[in-house]
Amino acid sequence: MSATLHALSGAELPAPDAAPELRKCPVCSSATCTPLPDYSPDHWQMVSCAGCNLVYLRNPAEYAALEEDFAWEKTYEEKKTATKGSTPLSPYVRAIRTKLGMTRDKTASFRRWFNDGHVLDIGCGAGARIKPPMTPYGIELSTALHARADSEMRKSGGYCIHGAGAEAIWKFDEGQFDGIVMFSYLEHETNVMSVLRGAHRALKDSGGVFVRVPNYGSLNRKAIGPKWCGFRYPDHVNYFTLATLTDTARRAGFSTTLINRVTLPLDDNVSVLLRKSPEGTA
């Protein structure tokens, strides 16, 4: 492990009890890939797919480890402490976003996009993102956060399922939701196509899916490399650009509209709204 990556992690990253199976590309299933050693600390293997250009973690932790040992609320705090919560371009990006009125609170947009209907938040954390008059539903893998989310959502007529998004999404009824939210979630999901196809099934034809993921194509990542705030091991397992996210959505039957068009090159995240394509799923 390089000195830079070791300093970034703040501590030695724990190895899994048993080496996980090396996965193929989660989008196109190609087994051919190019290693990215500069972005591969310890035993974690970051690669770029030769088939669709997605950058992904080839040996992710199992779902069971992500429930407790690598729960996102733990790794997020560790990364924020190690990097002091910022990177060189971050203050400028925040200033631009604030001036343009682009805040993290998307309640007004959700209400407009989803018609104050039934909204599913995948990777919902503590369950506070979807607010009345919308009816909140959730999926959460972290054991502690699920309990909090389910309690809060039931107060507003919904509920939260405990489990992995790619599995739990299929437990909802077909066409149940007016909107689905994947806010800082899809980068965590090893079974990308399963959750997107499940979302396509659970979404009304008039509904939409909001997706926000780290922007691997950002100038910030290109400038500072391994120190980029979007890298988090091992719970970030997919790294999208706008192009690879659009291609991934297309394969699941969605068209893509970019939300943060003005700030995208400087933004550490990419935000899009997905709608069902007339052609259906690929």
NUDRENLO-903608 format. One record per residue (C-alpha): residue in three letters; x, y, z. Coordinates in steps of 0.001 Angstrom, whole numbers, padded with zeros to 6 digits, always signed. Layout:
REM NUDRENLO-903608
alaXYZ;...
//
This chain:
REM NUDRENLO-903608
met+000000+000000+000000;ser+001412+003401-000954;ala+002142+006013+001717;thr-000516+008256+000171;leu-003229+005640+000313;his-002225+004553+003798;ala-002467+008123+005056;leu-005790+008551+003298;ser-007356+005539+004950;gly-006292+006662+008392;ala-005767+003037+009454;glu-004928-000319+007940;leu-007964-001589+006077;pro-009139-004939+007471;ala-008987-007905+005124;pro-012049-010129+004702;asp-012034-013522+006446;ala-012033-015254+003069;ala-011010-013741-000256;pro-014203-012899-002164;glu-014679-014114-005708;leu-013453-011687-008348;arg-016558-010334-010020;lys-017097-009549-013664;cys-018232-006087-014690;pro-021551-005458-012899;val-022964-003693-015968;cys-021898-005611-019091;ser-020570-008833-017464;ser-017221-008623-019243;ala-014372-010394-017453;thr-011743-008369-019329;cys-010475-005374-017407;thr-007483-003104-016849;pro-006054-002896-013301;leu-005820+000551-011680;pro-002997+000057-009158;asp-002871+003714-008093;tyr-006457+003377-006836;ser-006078-000089-005297;pro-005049+000111-001609;asp-004152-003057+000282;his-005957-006074-001181;trp-008768-004082-002881;gln-008600-004375-006685;met-009878-001405-008694;val-010215-001992-012443;ser-011637-000421-015608;cys-013938-002604-017720;ala-012731-003230-021277;gly-016322-003672-022451;cys-018152-000581-021143;asn-015434+001509-019397;leu-017033+001291-015943;val-014516+001587-013096;tyr-015351-000847-010323;leu-014020-002777-007336;arg-013335-006322-008492;asn-013301-007969-005045;pro-016007-006248-002975;ala-016931-007239+000563;glu-019956-009487+001059;tyr-023335-007966+001971;ala-022984-009374+005510;ala-019817-007340+006098;leu-021483-004190+004785;glu-024301-004582+007317;glu-021936-004130+010254;asp-018146-003993+009726;phe-018222-001718+006671;ala-021601-000024+007194;trp-021553+003213+005214;glu-022136+005467+008222;lys-018883+004137+009722;thr-016716+004379+006600;tyr-018111+007828+005781;glu-017051+009238+009145;glu-013632+007588+008877;lys-013052+009031+005401;lys-014291+012497+006417;thr-011870+012504+009358;ala-008940+011275+007259;thr-009455+013853+004475;lys-010751+016668+006720;gly-013990+016579+004726;ser-012667+018458+001707;thr-010417+018495-001332;pro-008781+021491-003087;leu-011657+022243-005462;ser-014481+021445-003046;pro-014896+024954-001550;tyr-015272+026450-005027;val-017792+023830-006096;arg-019834+024383-002932;ala-019853+028132-003584;ile-021114+027616-007136;arg-023785+025163-006020;thr-024975+027515-003264;lys-025172+030463-005649;leu-027230+028407-008094;gly-029520+027182-005329;met-028344+023569-005770;thr-028604+022121-002266;arg-028499+018564-000960;asp-032132+018845+000173;lys-034128+017705-002862;thr-037567+017735-001224;ala-039024+020351-003574;ser-037676+018519-006620;phe-038912+015152-005368;arg-042394+016554-004847;arg-042403+017988-008362;trp-040978+014909-010060;phe-042982+012338-008080;asn-046340+014144-007691;asp-046418+013846-003877;gly-046922+010110-004284;his-045408+006896-002942;val-041614+007208-002987;leu-039037+004493-002322;asp-035629+005527-000977;ile-033040+002776-001598;gly-030168+003040+000848;cys-032335+005358+002908;gly-030087+005670+005966;ala-032122+006880+008942;gly-035158+007446+006726;ala-035576+011231+006861;arg-035105+012058+003174;ile-038682+011551+001909;lys-041018+013984+003661;pro-044845+014360+003766;pro-047062+014757+001867;met-045046+012073+000042;thr-045435+008573+001510;pro-041968+007209+002353;tyr-040725+003667+001797;gly-037175+002463+002173;ile-034553-000232+001831;glu-031536-000155+004146;leu-028708-002651+004583;ser-027184-001230+007772;thr-028839-002981+010710;ala-028803+000040+013016;leu-030048+002525+010430;his-032839+000221+009225;ala-034452+000141+012665;arg-034516+003941+012810;ala-035819+004307+009258;asp-038641+001804+009651;ser-039851+003504+012815;glu-039885+006934+011157;met-041494+005804+007906;arg-044364+003982+009598;lys-045395+007295+011175;ser-046136+008565+007641;gly-047819+005450+006266;gly-044828+003656+004768;tyr-042176+001216+005952;cys-038573+000164+005424;ile-037280-003274+004399;his-033981-004499+005840;gly-031679-005972+003219;ala-029667-005423+000070;gly-031286-003185-002502;ala-030857-005611-005403;glu-032783-008272-003474;ala-035315-006225-001508;ile-036511-004204-004524;trp-038254-007324-005855;lys-040396-007605-002702;phe-042479-004581-003693;asp-045454-004721-006047;glu-045139-003996-009748;gly-045859-000343-010488;gln-046091+000532-006778;phe-044055+003752-006796;asp-044352+007222-008246;gly-040700+007803-007528;ile-037562+005955-006498;val-034527+007627-004955;met-030962+006298-005143;phe-029138+009087-003308;ser-025473+008102-002858;tyr-026516+004466-003136;leu-025666+002954-006537;glu-021927+003245-005907;his-022430+000761-003022;glu-024451-001878-004915;thr-022617-004924-006256;asn-025645-006077-008296;val-026261-002897-010270;met-028429-004312-013031;ser-030644-006263-010634;val-031568-003190-008623;leu-032139-001039-011715;arg-034303-003656-013422;gly-036172-004158-010164;ala-036717-000404-009981;his-038027-000418-013551;arg-040567-003075-012549;ala-041625-001346-009292;leu-041997+002085-010922;lys-045180+003421-012466;asp-044909+004251-016171;ser-045247+007936-015256;gly-042667+007738-012460;gly-039013+008653-012221;val-035811+007561-010522;phe-033393+010087-009014;val-029792+008868-008970;arg-026841+010637-007355;val-023398+008994-007440;pro-019773+010142-007126;asn-018564+011634-010404;tyr-015459+009689-011450;gly-015167+012056-014419;ser-014786+015163-012245;leu-011814+017473-012687;asn-011213+017105-008966;arg-010598+013355-009260;lys-008350+013838-012288;ala-006348+016523-010479;ile-005729+014843-007116;gly-006025+011147-007954;pro-006018+008787-004936;lys-006870+011615-002510;trp-010227+012200-004215;cys-013133+012294-001756;gly-015158+009825-003861;phe-012880+006892-003080;arg-014045+004844-000099;tyr-012945+001256+000481;pro-014581-001177+000436;asp-018171+000118+000449;his-017881+002100-002803;val-017774-000637-005427;asn-018774+001240-008629;tyr-017403+004531-009972;phe-019538+006186-012662;thr-019036+008964-015153;leu-022077+010526-016831;ala-021373+008367-019879;thr-021141+005057-018002;leu-024161+005922-015831;thr-026224+006742-018935;asp-025155+003472-020572;thr-025988+001504-017421;ala-029446+003088-017183;arg-030126+002384-020872;arg-029407-001306-020377;ala-032072-001350-017633;gly-034671+000388-019810;phe-034280+004018-018763;ser-033572+007311-020494;thr-031364+009804-018628;thr-031691+013537-017956;leu-028729+015284-016318;ile-029705+017448-013328;asn-026430+019201-012413;arg-025584+020231-015964;val-023882+023549-015102;thr-021585+022319-012329;leu-020882+018775-013569;pro-017195+019189-014583;leu-016318+020585-011140;asp-018849+018546-009206;asp-017734+015502-007216;asn-021171+013994-007879;val-023370+013422-010907;ser-027164+013674-010490;val-029657+012378-013056;leu-033360+011680-013402;leu-034306+008414-015077;arg-037569+007784-016912;lys-038824+004567-018468;ser-037872+004256-022117;pro-040575+003230-024613;glu-038337+000336-025703;gly-038395-001203-022179;thr-035567-003112-020533;ala-032656-004462-022541;
//
